[in-house]
Amino acid sequence: MSESNSRREFIKHVGAGAAMIAASNAVPANNSNATNSVQNTAQDTSANARAAVSGEMPRRPLGRTGVEVSALGLGGAHLGGIKTEKEAIRIVHEAIDAGVTFMDNAWEYNKGRSEEWMGKALKDRRDKVFLMTKVCTHGRDKKVAMQQLNESLRRLQTDHVDLWQVHECVYDNDPERHFRAGGVIESLTEAKKSGKVRFVGFTGHKDPAIHLEMLARNYPFDTCQLPLNPFDATFRSFEQQVLPELTKRGIAPIAMKTMGGEGYAIKEGALTPAEALRYAMSLPVATVVFGYDSLEMVRENIKTARGFKQMTVAEMTALRERSREYAADGRFELYKTSKKFDADEGRRQHGFPTQEEVAA
């Protein structure tokens, strides 16, 4: 069997397996994965309960790595978009002081400003956090990847990152480009050997099939970042198709886009921030990454996370059903249906105009 055919068979097999799991755990009609999502959670629910009682930030295992991270993570994309450096640093400090240890970032966020501001914020707190950033070759070779890693380390003012992930696997040919000889995957291995990186993974928001294609190559990824929210549950679902495979492999799922990217669902009243966070935290994920543009939002999410009570099957079912109508046309998950959320670096490498060029 050819490599491409074997990958297609893998994807079919995983899809069928996820469907069988959902069917075997079926509860009310039109709720294909509710029991699977709740009963097979990776987190220690008793530990979460103790954290809620004590008012502490819950911590969870990062897959098979032996490391624990905060159940709530701080996103880097929004950080570099905050009005002032001072305010951005204050947000990072307040999150850390509240028990948030997982820090998300990427080489390309805000043309490097997100990493620079986070680096300044962590200057005297590096040992208090689990620091992640992403490599943004978007198909370019290992040499470019290692150059980006060194630039990220300089901006972040550290000699290593705890997690380095391949950013935005969103084009159908991305897996092939990443795994080619001399590609970015080879840089992950090299970076781990050099000690500049502890763990590695990949991210993406477009199509569950692309995630499954990445997994089909059987590289020993430690983590995988994916969109998880009540709308996703019934629309091109990462929860139903990818999450069971990650759990089976011991790869730590990192939830993102829990409010639909830029929070359109919140603005339209389809979902509250607390519902979005609690839903994602009730799935078998290591951490939920949120982007913050104000201290008020940081404080609200910390309050929800510290008082976290896992959703019941009935609660998750009701929220999915309430979201189903909105989910059907993808209005709150435009990162799946359009290029709106695709980064400019990736667009350039695939021959598409950047967002600035489109706007002009």
FIDOLO-541048 format. One record per residue (C-alpha): x, y, z. Coordinates in nm, 2 decimals, padded with zeros to 4 digits. Example, Ala and Ser with C-alpha at 12.3 -4.5 7.8 and 13.67 -1.06 7.14 Angstrom:
[site [01.23, -00.45, 00.78]]
[site [01.37, -00.11, 00.71]]
This chain:
[site [00.00, 00.00, 00.00]]
[site [00.13, 00.35, -00.09]]
[site [00.21, 00.60, 00.19]]
[site [-00.08, 00.83, 00.09]]
[site [-00.32, 00.54, 00.08]]
[site [-00.21, 00.42, 00.42]]
[site [-00.27, 00.76, 00.56]]
[site [-00.62, 00.77, 00.42]]
[site [-00.69, 00.43, 00.57]]
[site [-00.56, 00.56, 00.90]]
[site [-00.79, 00.86, 00.89]]
[site [-01.09, 00.63, 00.80]]
[site [-00.99, 00.40, 01.09]]
[site [-00.97, 00.68, 01.34]]
[site [-01.30, 00.83, 01.23]]
[site [-01.47, 00.49, 01.26]]
[site [-01.31, 00.44, 01.60]]
[site [-01.43, 00.77, 01.73]]
[site [-01.78, 00.69, 01.60]]
[site [-01.78, 00.35, 01.77]]
[site [-01.67, 00.51, 02.10]]
[site [-01.94, 00.77, 02.08]]
[site [-02.20, 00.51, 01.99]]
[site [-02.10, 00.28, 02.28]]
[site [-02.13, 00.57, 02.52]]
[site [-02.45, 00.72, 02.37]]
[site [-02.69, 00.90, 02.60]]
[site [-02.98, 01.11, 02.47]]
[site [-03.03, 01.13, 02.09]]
[site [-02.81, 01.38, 01.90]]
[site [-02.55, 01.36, 02.17]]
[site [-02.30, 01.13, 02.01]]
[site [-01.99, 01.20, 02.23]]
[site [-02.12, 01.35, 02.56]]
[site [-02.05, 01.05, 02.78]]
[site [-01.72, 00.98, 02.61]]
[site [-01.61, 01.34, 02.67]]
[site [-01.70, 01.34, 03.04]]
[site [-01.64, 00.99, 03.16]]
[site [-01.31, 00.95, 02.99]]
[site [-01.16, 01.28, 03.10]]
[site [-00.78, 01.28, 03.15]]
[site [-00.78, 01.51, 03.45]]
[site [-00.80, 01.39, 03.81]]
[site [-01.14, 01.51, 03.91]]
[site [-01.08, 01.47, 04.28]]
[site [-00.78, 01.70, 04.25]]
[site [-00.99, 01.95, 04.06]]
[site [-01.25, 01.93, 04.34]]
[site [-00.99, 01.99, 04.60]]
[site [-00.86, 02.29, 04.40]]
[site [-01.21, 02.43, 04.38]]
[site [-01.26, 02.40, 04.76]]
[site [-00.92, 02.56, 04.83]]
[site [-00.96, 02.83, 04.57]]
[site [-00.64, 02.72, 04.40]]
[site [-00.57, 02.70, 04.02]]
[site [-00.63, 02.33, 03.91]]
[site [-00.33, 02.16, 03.76]]
[site [-00.33, 01.87, 03.52]]
[site [-00.09, 01.62, 03.37]]
[site [00.06, 01.72, 03.03]]
[site [00.00, 01.39, 02.86]]
[site [00.28, 01.14, 02.92]]
[site [00.55, 01.40, 02.98]]
[site [00.54, 01.37, 03.36]]
[site [00.49, 01.75, 03.39]]
[site [00.18, 01.92, 03.54]]
[site [00.05, 02.26, 03.41]]
[site [-00.23, 02.49, 03.51]]
[site [-00.57, 02.40, 03.36]]
[site [-00.59, 02.76, 03.24]]
[site [-00.33, 02.90, 03.00]]
[site [-00.24, 03.25, 02.89]]
[site [-00.25, 03.31, 02.52]]
[site [00.02, 03.50, 02.34]]
[site [-00.16, 03.62, 02.03]]
[site [-00.37, 03.88, 02.21]]
[site [-00.08, 03.98, 02.44]]
[site [00.11, 04.17, 02.17]]
[site [-00.21, 04.35, 02.07]]
[site [-00.26, 04.52, 02.41]]
[site [-00.22, 04.89, 02.40]]
[site [00.09, 04.92, 02.61]]
[site [00.38, 04.70, 02.71]]
[site [00.32, 04.79, 03.08]]
[site [-00.03, 04.66, 03.07]]
[site [00.07, 04.34, 02.89]]
[site [00.34, 04.28, 03.16]]
[site [00.08, 04.34, 03.43]]
[site [-00.16, 04.08, 03.28]]
[site [00.12, 03.82, 03.27]]
[site [00.22, 03.89, 03.63]]
[site [-00.14, 03.88, 03.76]]
[site [-00.20, 03.55, 03.58]]
[site [00.12, 03.40, 03.73]]
[site [00.04, 03.53, 04.08]]
[site [-00.30, 03.36, 04.05]]
[site [-00.15, 03.02, 03.96]]
[site [-00.14, 03.02, 03.58]]
[site [00.17, 02.84, 03.47]]
[site [00.11, 02.76, 03.10]]
[site [00.23, 03.04, 02.87]]
[site [00.14, 03.03, 02.50]]
[site [00.32, 03.22, 02.23]]
[site [00.45, 03.20, 01.87]]
[site [00.74, 03.34, 01.67]]
[site [00.50, 03.53, 01.43]]
[site [00.26, 03.68, 01.68]]
[site [00.24, 04.05, 01.63]]
[site [00.57, 04.04, 01.44]]
[site [00.76, 03.93, 01.74]]
[site [00.61, 04.18, 01.99]]
[site [00.41, 03.91, 02.18]]
[site [00.73, 03.71, 02.25]]
[site [00.93, 04.03, 02.34]]
[site [00.67, 04.15, 02.59]]
[site [00.63, 03.81, 02.74]]
[site [01.01, 03.78, 02.77]]
[site [01.02, 04.11, 02.97]]
[site [00.73, 03.99, 03.19]]
[site [00.90, 03.66, 03.27]]
[site [01.25, 03.81, 03.33]]
[site [01.23, 03.74, 03.70]]
[site [00.96, 03.47, 03.69]]
[site [01.09, 03.22, 03.43]]
[site [01.11, 02.94, 03.68]]
[site [00.74, 02.98, 03.77]]
[site [00.60, 02.90, 03.43]]
[site [00.58, 02.63, 03.16]]
[site [00.68, 02.83, 02.85]]
[site [00.56, 02.74, 02.50]]
[site [00.61, 02.90, 02.17]]
[site [00.56, 02.79, 01.81]]
[site [00.78, 02.76, 01.50]]
[site [00.63, 02.93, 01.19]]
[site [00.81, 02.79, 00.89]]
[site [00.48, 02.71, 00.72]]
[site [00.66, 02.46, 00.49]]
[site [01.01, 02.61, 00.49]]
[site [01.32, 02.41, 00.59]]
[site [01.49, 02.31, 00.91]]
[site [01.74, 02.59, 00.88]]
[site [01.47, 02.85, 00.89]]
[site [01.31, 02.67, 01.18]]
[site [01.63, 02.67, 01.39]]
[site [01.68, 03.04, 01.31]]
[site [01.33, 03.11, 01.43]]
[site [01.39, 02.91, 01.75]]
[site [01.70, 03.12, 01.83]]
[site [01.51, 03.44, 01.77]]
[site [01.23, 03.32, 01.99]]
[site [01.47, 03.24, 02.27]]
[site [01.63, 03.58, 02.24]]
[site [01.29, 03.76, 02.25]]
[site [01.17, 03.55, 02.54]]
[site [01.50, 03.60, 02.73]]
[site [01.55, 03.24, 02.80]]
[site [01.79, 02.96, 02.71]]
[site [01.51, 02.71, 02.64]]
[site [01.14, 02.67, 02.59]]
[site [00.94, 02.39, 02.76]]
[site [00.73, 02.33, 02.45]]
[site [00.79, 02.41, 02.09]]
[site [00.50, 02.34, 01.85]]
[site [00.47, 02.35, 01.47]]
[site [00.22, 02.64, 01.42]]
[site [-00.09, 02.64, 01.21]]
[site [-00.11, 02.31, 01.02]]
[site [-00.41, 02.44, 00.82]]
[site [-00.34, 02.36, 00.45]]
[site [-00.40, 02.01, 00.31]]
[site [-00.04, 01.97, 00.20]]
[site [00.11, 02.10, 00.53]]
[site [00.18, 01.75, 00.67]]
[site [00.37, 01.66, 00.35]]
[site [00.57, 01.98, 00.36]]
[site [00.65, 01.95, 00.73]]
[site [00.76, 01.59, 00.71]]
[site [00.97, 01.62, 00.40]]
[site [01.35, 01.56, 00.42]]
[site [01.51, 01.86, 00.58]]
[site [01.17, 02.00, 00.70]]
[site [01.05, 02.14, 01.02]]
[site [00.99, 01.80, 01.19]]
[site [01.37, 01.74, 01.18]]
[site [01.42, 02.06, 01.36]]
[site [01.20, 01.94, 01.65]]
[site [01.42, 01.64, 01.70]]
[site [01.74, 01.85, 01.67]]
[site [01.61, 02.11, 01.91]]
[site [01.52, 01.85, 02.18]]
[site [01.87, 01.69, 02.14]]
[site [02.03, 02.03, 02.19]]
[site [01.84, 02.11, 02.51]]
[site [01.68, 02.42, 02.37]]
[site [01.34, 02.25, 02.38]]
[site [01.20, 02.00, 02.63]]
[site [00.88, 01.89, 02.45]]
[site [00.73, 01.92, 02.10]]
[site [00.39, 01.93, 01.93]]
[site [00.18, 02.09, 01.66]]
[site [-00.12, 02.31, 01.62]]
[site [-00.40, 02.39, 01.38]]
[site [-00.76, 02.50, 01.35]]
[site [-00.88, 02.42, 01.00]]
[site [-00.98, 02.06, 00.95]]
[site [-00.96, 01.75, 01.18]]
[site [-00.84, 01.55, 00.88]]
[site [-00.51, 01.76, 00.87]]
[site [-00.45, 01.68, 01.24]]
[site [-00.51, 01.31, 01.17]]
[site [-00.27, 01.33, 00.88]]
[site [00.00, 01.47, 01.11]]
[site [-00.07, 01.20, 01.36]]
[site [-00.06, 00.93, 01.09]]
[site [00.32, 00.99, 01.05]]
[site [00.37, 00.84, 01.40]]
[site [00.61, 01.11, 01.51]]
[site [00.65, 01.11, 01.89]]
[site [00.46, 01.44, 01.95]]
[site [00.41, 01.53, 02.32]]
[site [00.13, 01.78, 02.26]]
[site [-00.13, 01.89, 02.01]]
[site [-00.33, 02.22, 02.01]]
[site [-00.68, 02.22, 01.87]]
[site [-01.00, 02.42, 01.88]]
[site [-01.26, 02.29, 02.13]]
[site [-01.59, 02.45, 02.21]]
[site [-01.96, 02.36, 02.20]]
[site [-02.00, 02.46, 01.84]]
[site [-01.71, 02.23, 01.73]]
[site [-01.89, 01.93, 01.88]]
[site [-02.13, 01.91, 01.59]]
[site [-01.94, 02.08, 01.31]]
[site [-01.62, 01.94, 01.15]]
[site [-01.55, 01.83, 01.50]]
[site [-01.20, 01.81, 01.65]]
[site [-01.36, 01.69, 01.97]]
[site [-01.52, 01.39, 01.81]]
[site [-01.24, 01.30, 01.56]]
[site [-00.91, 01.41, 01.70]]
[site [-00.95, 01.42, 02.08]]
[site [-01.00, 01.04, 02.12]]
[site [-00.69, 00.97, 01.91]]
[site [-00.48, 01.21, 02.12]]
[site [-00.60, 01.05, 02.44]]
[site [-00.53, 00.70, 02.31]]
[site [-00.17, 00.80, 02.22]]
[site [-00.10, 00.98, 02.54]]
[site [-00.05, 01.31, 02.35]]
[site [-00.16, 01.61, 02.56]]
[site [-00.45, 01.80, 02.41]]
[site [-00.42, 02.18, 02.45]]
[site [-00.76, 02.35, 02.39]]
[site [-00.79, 02.68, 02.21]]
[site [-01.05, 02.90, 02.04]]
[site [-01.29, 02.81, 02.31]]
[site [-01.50, 03.12, 02.24]]
[site [-01.47, 03.10, 01.86]]
[site [-01.16, 03.29, 01.78]]
[site [-01.24, 03.65, 01.85]]
[site [-01.53, 03.59, 02.08]]
[site [-01.81, 03.64, 01.82]]
[site [-02.03, 03.39, 02.01]]
[site [-01.99, 03.59, 02.33]]
[site [-02.07, 03.92, 02.16]]
[site [-02.38, 03.77, 02.00]]
[site [-02.50, 03.62, 02.32]]
[site [-02.48, 03.26, 02.21]]
[site [-02.24, 03.17, 02.49]]
[site [-02.09, 03.32, 02.80]]
[site [-01.72, 03.32, 02.88]]
[site [-01.77, 03.11, 03.18]]
[site [-01.97, 02.85, 02.98]]
[site [-01.70, 02.83, 02.72]]
[site [-01.42, 02.78, 02.97]]
[site [-01.61, 02.53, 03.18]]
[site [-01.71, 02.33, 02.87]]
[site [-01.35, 02.31, 02.75]]
[site [-01.21, 02.23, 03.09]]
[site [-01.47, 01.94, 03.12]]
[site [-01.31, 01.77, 02.82]]
[site [-00.99, 01.55, 02.86]]
[site [-00.75, 01.84, 02.80]]
[site [-00.43, 01.94, 02.97]]
[site [-00.49, 02.31, 02.96]]
[site [-00.72, 02.56, 02.80]]
[site [-00.55, 02.86, 02.63]]
[site [-00.73, 03.19, 02.65]]
[site [-00.63, 03.52, 02.49]]
[site [-00.67, 03.82, 02.71]]
[site [-00.70, 04.19, 02.62]]
[site [-00.78, 04.32, 02.97]]
[site [-00.71, 04.25, 03.34]]
[site [-01.09, 04.22, 03.39]]
[site [-01.10, 03.92, 03.15]]
[site [-00.80, 03.76, 03.32]]
[site [-00.97, 03.79, 03.66]]
[site [-01.30, 03.65, 03.54]]
[site [-01.14, 03.34, 03.39]]
[site [-00.92, 03.28, 03.69]]
[site [-01.23, 03.30, 03.91]]
[site [-01.41, 03.04, 03.68]]
[site [-01.10, 02.81, 03.67]]
[site [-01.04, 02.82, 04.05]]
[site [-01.40, 02.74, 04.12]]
[site [-01.42, 02.48, 03.84]]
[site [-01.68, 02.22, 03.87]]
[site [-01.69, 01.96, 03.59]]
[site [-02.00, 01.97, 03.37]]
[site [-02.23, 01.67, 03.39]]
[site [-02.32, 01.47, 03.08]]
[site [-02.66, 01.65, 03.08]]
[site [-02.51, 01.99, 03.10]]
[site [-02.27, 01.92, 02.81]]
[site [-02.55, 01.78, 02.61]]
[site [-02.77, 02.08, 02.67]]
[site [-02.49, 02.32, 02.57]]
[site [-02.41, 02.13, 02.25]]
[site [-02.78, 02.12, 02.15]]
[site [-02.82, 02.49, 02.23]]
[site [-02.52, 02.56, 02.00]]
[site [-02.61, 02.32, 01.72]]
[site [-02.81, 02.57, 01.51]]
[site [-02.52, 02.82, 01.53]]
[site [-02.27, 02.55, 01.46]]
[site [-02.43, 02.43, 01.14]]
[site [-02.32, 02.72, 00.92]]
[site [-01.98, 02.77, 01.09]]
[site [-02.06, 03.14, 01.18]]
[site [-01.87, 03.12, 01.51]]
[site [-01.58, 02.91, 01.37]]
[site [-01.47, 03.11, 01.08]]
[site [-01.12, 02.97, 01.12]]
[site [-01.26, 02.64, 00.98]]
[site [-01.45, 02.79, 00.69]]
[site [-01.24, 03.09, 00.57]]
[site [-00.89, 03.23, 00.57]]
[site [-00.98, 03.50, 00.82]]
[site [-00.77, 03.35, 01.10]]
[site [-00.48, 03.21, 00.88]]
[site [-00.15, 03.39, 00.96]]
[site [00.02, 03.60, 00.71]]
[site [00.34, 03.40, 00.72]]
[site [00.15, 03.09, 00.62]]
[site [-00.04, 03.28, 00.35]]
[site [00.29, 03.39, 00.19]]
[site [00.44, 03.05, 00.19]]
[site [00.13, 02.91, 00.01]]
[site [00.10, 03.20, -00.24]]
[site [-00.20, 03.38, -00.09]]
[site [-00.22, 03.75, -00.03]]
[site [-00.17, 03.87, 00.33]]
[site [-00.45, 04.02, 00.54]]
[site [-00.30, 04.37, 00.49]]
[site [-00.28, 04.31, 00.11]]
[site [-00.64, 04.20, 00.10]]
[site [-00.75, 04.50, 00.30]]
[site [-00.57, 04.73, 00.06]]
